[in-house]
């Protein structure tokens, strides 16, 4: 019976986990895209693009230690050089990128050299969020949390950035949208203890563009950065990238659900047959017990 009870508990848990996952309420970050840049296995270019430069001045290359970005000369600045997921994000999300600064000198001009995580919507009101580890001409090494938006009435693009000092050489950048609010977070080194830099109002339309990489800010460089990984948790990843990334998980949960249902059915049938066998044995044993009773 101990084995049977254990089987019943396991199958019940399997069914329960499958039902909880498959009926998760809206707003939950139930889809995942993850890419370890230190792995030789990269998704197709239709899923994750390399935003590379041309010639010797702008180089983005894949290595066993990650995606190495080396920029020198006088590049144009934005958009950054690095990697760009080629799919949209719907609803709430959490995007995290980890990096290591190998060389990030103080620029003589421009708006600052940085390793940045950037996300933008494509609605007429166009909102963009950027969280960066930067080195700027006027305030040195800083974290920067910037919101950009298109002003329809004035027909111009505006920025509102906040900075805080840091000396971190490696860490993680994170953007989290929860409803109409964007949160900017950072962590030092390999730590998972994030601290929030700021939060701003942000529209809830699909995110159409994502970059993680180097923004030279119009300076001469040189800049050298190592990207280690990129993780996107989202309420919905509409393009096939999310389905490819999550299909294995769905197969596992589905298998657990089928196995759990079948296990419960087999267990119930086993218990029913065992009970039937005990009742039959009891009935067969009754005449024998009466015959063995001593006469009065």
Beta strands, then each sheet from edge to edge (+ up, - down):
strand 1: 31-36
strand 2: 48-51
strand 3: 58-63
strand 4: 66-72
strand 5: 81-85
strand 6: 90-104
strand 7: 113-121
strand 8: 127-136
strand 9: 140-151
strand 10: 156-165
strand 11: 170-178
strand 12: 181-188
strand 13: 195-201
strand 14: 207-215
strand 15: 221-236
sheet 1: 1+ 15- 4+ 3-
sheet 2: 1+ 15- 6+ 11- 12+ 13-
sheet 3: 2+ 5- 14+ 7- 8+ 9- 10+
end
